[in-house]
Amino acid sequence: MTRFRALVLGAAALALLGACGQAAEAGSPRPAGQEVVAPQLGEVDKVAGDAALLATAVVPQLGTVLTDGKGLTLYRFDKDTASPSVSDCDGECAEKWPPVLASTADLEVQGVDAALVSTVDRKDGAKQITVAGWPVYRFAQDAEPGQAKGQGVGGTWFVAAPDGKKAAPASSGLALTTASVGNLGTVLTDKEGMTLYRFDKDATNPSVSNCNGECAVKWPPLLVGSEDFEVQGVDKSLVGTVVRVDGQQQVTVAGWPLYLFAEDELCGEAKGQGVGGVWFAAKPDGKKAGV
């Protein structure tokens, strides 16, 4: 029986997940220190030993999407079927759309519900990973994390969301989502995929932000213009706002005000983790990541 488990990576892999950039554009930013290697048909991702075969990242126009262990966007094909799982992309099709293959029975995932993940036997005998029954693929023209050049190709290829559905264009009102960030697991991010943090010196009941002035320059609060904003991959019942001393509205999760870190320059970075023993990346439930 195929098994799936949550991925735990060493610090060396921190920058390899949580990739983001501009969809369908070349030259998108990639996580710090990542060497881009074009995927090959039948290749299985390897990062720090057995890599995450499935992870998540933020593509600004599409929100949180499925990726492979190198942060490359994954797709689903309308001519496949999900129940039962069948891949209808072989030969030349599979050269353009390399299937994501599993090399072992013990697959690792991060930021994806393991109950949705399985495999299907392809015609050549290889096992292809499926999410919610849908076989998943890369696109050969995507060379870097954050690219999604395959979105909508032929009216049948679409970026896959973490639940196996087609990723929908992100609303301009999206303020809060999630992504895989190395050994921290799945964390909260803003709509651009930048890691969000919580501050131990804040309060949650009631919510109070105690980071102002110079503190707020180093740790910019996640602000919204009103309470009418969208979230993705987060329990909406946990999401709220707090009015800061300057009158602006700051997003909260489980009562914790959320912040960016000014020294994080690229998506997938989490340089603020553990700073001063009081700053920590925030998980989707508002708890501290990596603790």
C-alpha positions as a Markdown table, in Angstrom:
| # | Residue | x | y | z |
|---|---|---|---|---|
| 1 | Met | 0.0 | 0.0 | 0.0 |
| 2 | Thr | 1.3 | 3.4 | -0.9 |
| 3 | Arg | 2.1 | 5.6 | 2.1 |
| 4 | Phe | 2.3 | 9.3 | 2.3 |
| 5 | Arg | 3.9 | 11.4 | 5.1 |
| 6 | Ala | 4.5 | 15.0 | 5.9 |
| 7 | Leu | 7.9 | 16.3 | 4.7 |
| 8 | Val | 10.6 | 17.4 | 7.1 |
| 9 | Leu | 13.6 | 18.9 | 5.4 |
| 10 | Gly | 16.9 | 20.2 | 6.8 |
| 11 | Ala | 17.9 | 23.8 | 6.8 |
| 12 | Ala | 19.8 | 23.4 | 3.6 |
| 13 | Ala | 16.6 | 22.9 | 1.7 |
| 14 | Leu | 14.8 | 25.9 | 3.2 |
| 15 | Ala | 15.2 | 28.0 | 0.1 |
| 16 | Leu | 14.1 | 25.3 | -2.3 |
| 17 | Leu | 10.4 | 25.3 | -1.5 |
| 18 | Gly | 7.9 | 28.1 | -1.4 |
| 19 | Ala | 8.9 | 29.4 | -4.8 |
| 20 | Cys | 6.8 | 32.2 | -6.3 |
| 21 | Gly | 7.0 | 34.7 | -9.1 |
| 22 | Gln | 4.9 | 36.1 | -12.0 |
| 23 | Ala | 2.8 | 33.5 | -13.8 |
| 24 | Ala | 3.5 | 33.0 | -17.5 |
| 25 | Glu | 6.5 | 35.3 | -17.4 |
| 26 | Ala | 10.1 | 34.4 | -18.0 |
| 27 | Gly | 12.8 | 35.6 | -15.5 |
| 28 | Ser | 10.6 | 35.2 | -12.5 |
| 29 | Pro | 12.4 | 35.5 | -9.1 |
| 30 | Arg | 13.4 | 32.2 | -7.6 |
| 31 | Pro | 14.2 | 31.3 | -4.0 |
| 32 | Ala | 17.7 | 32.3 | -2.9 |
| 33 | Gly | 20.4 | 29.8 | -3.6 |
| 34 | Gln | 18.2 | 27.6 | -5.9 |
| 35 | Glu | 19.9 | 26.1 | -8.9 |
| 36 | Val | 17.3 | 25.7 | -11.7 |
| 37 | Val | 17.4 | 22.3 | -13.4 |
| 38 | Ala | 15.0 | 21.7 | -16.2 |
| 39 | Pro | 12.9 | 18.6 | -15.5 |
| 40 | Gln | 13.3 | 15.5 | -17.6 |
| 41 | Leu | 10.8 | 12.9 | -18.5 |
| 42 | Gly | 10.8 | 10.2 | -15.8 |
| 43 | Glu | 12.9 | 12.3 | -13.5 |
| 44 | Val | 12.1 | 12.0 | -9.8 |
| 45 | Asp | 12.9 | 15.1 | -7.6 |
| 46 | Lys | 15.7 | 14.7 | -5.1 |
| 47 | Val | 16.4 | 17.3 | -2.5 |
| 48 | Ala | 18.2 | 16.6 | 0.7 |
| 49 | Gly | 17.9 | 12.8 | 0.1 |
| 50 | Asp | 14.2 | 12.0 | -0.6 |
| 51 | Ala | 12.7 | 15.3 | -1.6 |
| 52 | Ala | 9.1 | 16.4 | -1.4 |
| 53 | Leu | 7.4 | 15.0 | -4.5 |
| 54 | Leu | 4.6 | 17.4 | -3.8 |
| 55 | Ala | 4.7 | 20.8 | -2.2 |
| 56 | Thr | 2.9 | 24.2 | -2.6 |
| 57 | Ala | 3.9 | 27.6 | -3.7 |
| 58 | Val | 2.3 | 31.0 | -4.5 |
| 59 | Val | 1.9 | 32.1 | -8.1 |
| 60 | Pro | 0.6 | 35.7 | -7.7 |
| 61 | Gln | -2.1 | 35.5 | -10.3 |
| 62 | Leu | -3.3 | 32.0 | -9.2 |
| 63 | Gly | -2.6 | 31.9 | -5.5 |
| 64 | Thr | -1.4 | 28.7 | -3.9 |
| 65 | Val | -0.7 | 25.9 | -6.4 |
| 66 | Leu | 0.9 | 22.5 | -6.4 |
| 67 | Thr | 4.6 | 22.2 | -7.2 |
| 68 | Asp | 7.2 | 19.5 | -7.3 |
| 69 | Gly | 10.2 | 19.4 | -5.0 |
| 70 | Lys | 12.1 | 22.0 | -7.0 |
| 71 | Gly | 9.2 | 24.5 | -6.9 |
| 72 | Leu | 8.1 | 23.9 | -10.5 |
| 73 | Thr | 4.4 | 24.4 | -11.1 |
| 74 | Leu | 2.2 | 21.3 | -11.6 |
| 75 | Tyr | -0.7 | 20.8 | -14.0 |
| 76 | Arg | -3.8 | 18.6 | -14.6 |
| 77 | Phe | -5.2 | 17.6 | -18.0 |
| 78 | Asp | -8.9 | 17.7 | -18.8 |
| 79 | Lys | -8.6 | 14.6 | -21.1 |
| 80 | Asp | -7.5 | 12.5 | -18.1 |
| 81 | Thr | -10.0 | 11.0 | -15.6 |
| 82 | Ala | -10.0 | 11.1 | -11.9 |
| 83 | Ser | -12.5 | 8.3 | -11.0 |
| 84 | Pro | -10.9 | 6.0 | -11.9 |
| 85 | Ser | -7.5 | 7.7 | -12.3 |
| 86 | Val | -6.3 | 7.4 | -15.9 |
| 87 | Ser | -3.5 | 9.3 | -17.6 |
| 88 | Asp | -4.2 | 10.0 | -21.3 |
| 89 | Cys | -0.9 | 11.8 | -22.0 |
| 90 | Asp | 1.8 | 9.6 | -23.5 |
| 91 | Gly | 4.4 | 9.7 | -26.2 |
| 92 | Glu | 5.0 | 13.2 | -27.6 |
| 93 | Cys | 2.4 | 14.6 | -25.1 |
| 94 | Ala | 4.5 | 13.3 | -22.2 |
| 95 | Glu | 7.6 | 14.9 | -23.6 |
| 96 | Lys | 5.9 | 18.3 | -23.5 |
| 97 | Trp | 4.1 | 17.5 | -20.2 |
| 98 | Pro | 6.4 | 15.3 | -18.2 |
| 99 | Pro | 4.4 | 13.2 | -15.6 |
| 100 | Val | 5.4 | 13.5 | -12.0 |
| 101 | Leu | 6.5 | 10.0 | -11.1 |
| 102 | Ala | 6.9 | 8.2 | -7.8 |
| 103 | Ser | 10.0 | 6.1 | -7.4 |
| 104 | Thr | 9.2 | 4.6 | -4.0 |
| 105 | Ala | 6.1 | 3.4 | -2.1 |
| 106 | Asp | 6.8 | 5.9 | 0.7 |
| 107 | Leu | 6.1 | 9.3 | -0.9 |
| 108 | Glu | 6.5 | 12.6 | 0.9 |
| 109 | Val | 4.3 | 15.6 | 0.6 |
| 110 | Gln | 4.2 | 19.1 | 2.2 |
| 111 | Gly | 1.3 | 21.5 | 2.3 |
| 112 | Val | -1.0 | 18.9 | 0.7 |
| 113 | Asp | -3.6 | 16.7 | 2.3 |
| 114 | Ala | -2.0 | 13.3 | 2.2 |
| 115 | Ala | -5.4 | 11.6 | 2.0 |
| 116 | Leu | -5.8 | 13.2 | -1.5 |
| 117 | Val | -2.5 | 11.8 | -2.8 |
| 118 | Ser | -2.1 | 8.5 | -4.6 |
| 119 | Thr | -0.6 | 7.0 | -7.8 |
| 120 | Val | -1.8 | 5.6 | -11.0 |
| 121 | Asp | -0.1 | 3.0 | -13.2 |
| 122 | Arg | 0.9 | 4.5 | -16.6 |
| 123 | Lys | 0.9 | 2.5 | -19.8 |
| 124 | Asp | 4.7 | 2.2 | -19.6 |
| 125 | Gly | 4.4 | 0.7 | -16.0 |
| 126 | Ala | 5.6 | 3.9 | -14.2 |
| 127 | Lys | 3.6 | 5.2 | -11.3 |
| 128 | Gln | 2.4 | 8.7 | -11.7 |
| 129 | Ile | 1.3 | 10.8 | -8.7 |
| 130 | Thr | -2.3 | 11.8 | -8.5 |
| 131 | Val | -4.1 | 14.4 | -6.4 |
| 132 | Ala | -7.8 | 13.9 | -5.8 |
| 133 | Gly | -7.5 | 11.3 | -8.5 |
| 134 | Trp | -6.1 | 13.7 | -11.1 |
| 135 | Pro | -2.6 | 12.7 | -12.5 |
| 136 | Val | -0.2 | 15.7 | -12.3 |
| 137 | Tyr | 2.4 | 16.9 | -14.7 |
| 138 | Arg | 5.1 | 19.5 | -15.2 |
| 139 | Phe | 5.3 | 21.7 | -18.3 |
| 140 | Ala | 8.5 | 21.5 | -20.3 |
| 141 | Gln | 8.5 | 25.2 | -21.0 |
| 142 | Asp | 8.5 | 26.2 | -17.3 |
| 143 | Ala | 12.2 | 26.6 | -16.5 |
| 144 | Glu | 11.9 | 28.4 | -13.2 |
| 145 | Pro | 9.7 | 28.3 | -10.1 |
| 146 | Gly | 6.8 | 30.7 | -10.3 |
| 147 | Gln | 6.3 | 30.2 | -14.0 |
| 148 | Ala | 3.0 | 28.9 | -15.2 |
| 149 | Lys | 3.3 | 29.0 | -19.0 |
| 150 | Gly | 1.1 | 26.0 | -19.4 |
| 151 | Gln | -2.0 | 27.6 | -17.8 |
| 152 | Gly | -4.9 | 27.2 | -20.2 |
| 153 | Val | -2.9 | 25.6 | -23.1 |
| 154 | Gly | -5.3 | 24.0 | -25.6 |
| 155 | Gly | -8.1 | 24.8 | -23.3 |
| 156 | Thr | -7.3 | 21.5 | -21.5 |
| 157 | Trp | -4.2 | 22.1 | -19.4 |
| 158 | Phe | -4.6 | 23.9 | -16.1 |
| 159 | Val | -2.4 | 24.6 | -13.1 |
| 160 | Ala | -3.4 | 22.3 | -10.2 |
| 161 | Ala | -4.5 | 23.6 | -6.8 |
| 162 | Pro | -3.5 | 21.7 | -3.6 |
| 163 | Asp | -7.0 | 20.1 | -3.6 |
| 164 | Gly | -6.5 | 18.7 | -7.1 |
| 165 | Lys | -9.0 | 21.2 | -8.6 |
| 166 | Lys | -8.0 | 23.8 | -11.3 |
| 167 | Ala | -6.3 | 26.8 | -9.8 |
| 168 | Ala | -8.5 | 29.8 | -10.3 |
| 169 | Pro | -7.3 | 33.3 | -11.0 |
| 170 | Ala | -6.6 | 34.9 | -7.7 |
| 171 | Ser | -8.9 | 37.8 | -6.8 |
| 172 | Ser | -7.4 | 41.2 | -6.5 |
| 173 | Gly | -8.8 | 41.1 | -3.0 |
| 174 | Leu | -6.6 | 38.2 | -1.9 |
| 175 | Ala | -4.6 | 39.1 | 1.2 |
| 176 | Leu | -3.6 | 35.9 | 2.8 |
| 177 | Thr | -2.6 | 32.4 | 1.6 |
| 178 | Thr | -0.1 | 29.6 | 2.3 |
| 179 | Ala | 3.0 | 28.0 | 0.9 |
| 180 | Ser | 5.6 | 25.4 | 1.7 |
| 181 | Val | 8.8 | 26.9 | 3.2 |
| 182 | Gly | 11.5 | 24.2 | 3.7 |
| 183 | Asn | 11.9 | 22.8 | 7.2 |
| 184 | Leu | 9.2 | 25.1 | 8.5 |
| 185 | Gly | 6.4 | 23.2 | 6.6 |
| 186 | Thr | 3.3 | 25.1 | 5.5 |
| 187 | Val | 3.3 | 28.7 | 6.6 |
| 188 | Leu | 1.2 | 31.8 | 6.1 |
| 189 | Thr | 2.2 | 34.1 | 3.3 |
| 190 | Asp | 0.9 | 37.3 | 1.7 |
| 191 | Lys | -0.4 | 37.1 | -1.8 |
| 192 | Glu | 3.1 | 37.4 | -3.3 |
| 193 | Gly | 4.3 | 34.3 | -1.3 |
| 194 | Met | 6.3 | 36.2 | 1.3 |
| 195 | Thr | 6.5 | 34.6 | 4.7 |
| 196 | Leu | 4.4 | 36.0 | 7.5 |
| 197 | Tyr | 5.4 | 36.1 | 11.2 |
| 198 | Arg | 3.9 | 36.5 | 14.6 |
| 199 | Phe | 5.3 | 38.4 | 17.6 |
| 200 | Asp | 5.4 | 36.9 | 21.1 |
| 201 | Lys | 5.0 | 40.3 | 22.7 |
| 202 | Asp | 1.6 | 40.8 | 21.0 |
| 203 | Ala | -1.7 | 39.7 | 22.6 |
| 204 | Thr | -4.5 | 37.7 | 21.1 |
| 205 | Asn | -7.5 | 38.1 | 23.4 |
| 206 | Pro | -8.1 | 40.9 | 22.6 |
| 207 | Ser | -5.8 | 41.2 | 19.6 |
| 208 | Val | -3.1 | 43.8 | 20.2 |
| 209 | Ser | -0.1 | 44.7 | 18.1 |
| 210 | Asn | 2.9 | 45.9 | 20.1 |
| 211 | Cys | 5.2 | 46.5 | 17.1 |
| 212 | Asn | 5.1 | 50.1 | 16.1 |
| 213 | Gly | 7.6 | 52.8 | 15.1 |
| 214 | Glu | 11.0 | 51.4 | 14.2 |
| 215 | Cys | 9.8 | 47.9 | 15.0 |
| 216 | Ala | 7.1 | 48.2 | 12.2 |
| 217 | Val | 9.8 | 49.4 | 9.8 |
| 218 | Lys | 11.7 | 46.1 | 10.3 |
| 219 | Trp | 8.5 | 44.1 | 10.6 |
| 220 | Pro | 5.9 | 45.6 | 8.3 |
| 221 | Pro | 2.4 | 44.7 | 9.4 |
| 222 | Leu | 0.2 | 42.9 | 6.9 |
| 223 | Leu | -2.4 | 45.6 | 6.2 |
| 224 | Val | -5.8 | 45.6 | 4.5 |
| 225 | Gly | -8.0 | 48.5 | 3.5 |
| 226 | Ser | -11.2 | 46.9 | 5.0 |
| 227 | Glu | -12.4 | 43.7 | 6.5 |
| 228 | Asp | -13.6 | 42.6 | 3.1 |
| 229 | Phe | -10.6 | 40.6 | 1.9 |
| 230 | Glu | -10.1 | 37.1 | 0.6 |
| 231 | Val | -8.0 | 34.2 | 2.1 |
| 232 | Gln | -6.9 | 30.9 | 0.6 |
| 233 | Gly | -5.8 | 27.8 | 2.4 |
| 234 | Val | -6.7 | 29.2 | 5.7 |
| 235 | Asp | -9.8 | 28.6 | 8.0 |
| 236 | Lys | -11.7 | 31.9 | 7.6 |
| 237 | Ser | -13.1 | 31.5 | 11.1 |
| 238 | Leu | -9.6 | 32.1 | 12.4 |
| 239 | Val | -9.0 | 35.3 | 10.3 |
| 240 | Gly | -9.7 | 38.8 | 11.5 |
| 241 | Thr | -8.2 | 42.3 | 11.8 |
| 242 | Val | -7.0 | 44.5 | 14.6 |
| 243 | Val | -6.9 | 48.3 | 14.5 |
| 244 | Arg | -3.3 | 49.5 | 15.0 |
| 245 | Val | -2.3 | 52.7 | 16.9 |
| 246 | Asp | -2.1 | 54.6 | 13.6 |
| 247 | Gly | -5.6 | 53.5 | 12.7 |
| 248 | Gln | -4.7 | 51.0 | 10.0 |
| 249 | Gln | -6.2 | 47.5 | 9.9 |
| 250 | Gln | -3.8 | 44.6 | 10.4 |
| 251 | Val | -4.6 | 41.0 | 9.5 |
| 252 | Thr | -4.8 | 38.5 | 12.4 |
| 253 | Val | -5.0 | 34.7 | 12.5 |
| 254 | Ala | -6.2 | 33.1 | 15.7 |
| 255 | Gly | -5.9 | 36.5 | 17.2 |
| 256 | Trp | -2.2 | 36.9 | 16.3 |
| 257 | Pro | -1.3 | 40.0 | 14.2 |
| 258 | Leu | 0.7 | 39.2 | 11.2 |
| 259 | Tyr | 3.9 | 40.8 | 9.9 |
| 260 | Leu | 6.4 | 40.6 | 7.0 |
| 261 | Phe | 10.2 | 40.7 | 7.7 |
| 262 | Ala | 12.1 | 43.5 | 5.8 |
| 263 | Glu | 15.1 | 41.3 | 5.3 |
| 264 | Asp | 13.2 | 38.6 | 3.4 |
| 265 | Glu | 13.8 | 39.7 | -0.2 |
| 266 | Leu | 12.6 | 36.6 | -2.0 |
| 267 | Cys | 9.7 | 34.3 | -1.6 |
| 268 | Gly | 10.5 | 31.2 | 0.3 |
| 269 | Glu | 12.9 | 33.0 | 2.6 |
| 270 | Ala | 12.2 | 33.0 | 6.4 |
| 271 | Lys | 15.2 | 35.0 | 7.7 |
| 272 | Gly | 13.0 | 36.3 | 10.6 |
| 273 | Gln | 12.4 | 32.8 | 12.1 |
| 274 | Gly | 13.4 | 32.9 | 15.8 |
| 275 | Val | 14.8 | 36.5 | 15.7 |
| 276 | Gly | 15.2 | 37.7 | 19.3 |
| 277 | Gly | 13.5 | 34.5 | 20.5 |
| 278 | Val | 10.2 | 36.3 | 19.9 |
| 279 | Trp | 9.5 | 36.3 | 16.1 |
| 280 | Phe | 8.3 | 33.2 | 14.4 |
| 281 | Ala | 6.8 | 32.2 | 11.0 |
| 282 | Ala | 3.1 | 31.7 | 11.5 |
| 283 | Lys | 1.3 | 28.4 | 10.6 |
| 284 | Pro | -2.1 | 28.5 | 9.0 |
| 285 | Asp | -3.7 | 27.9 | 12.5 |
| 286 | Gly | -1.8 | 30.9 | 13.9 |
| 287 | Lys | 0.7 | 28.8 | 15.9 |
| 288 | Lys | 4.5 | 29.1 | 15.6 |
| 289 | Ala | 6.1 | 27.2 | 12.8 |
| 290 | Gly | 9.2 | 25.1 | 13.5 |
| 291 | Val | 8.7 | 25.1 | 17.2 |
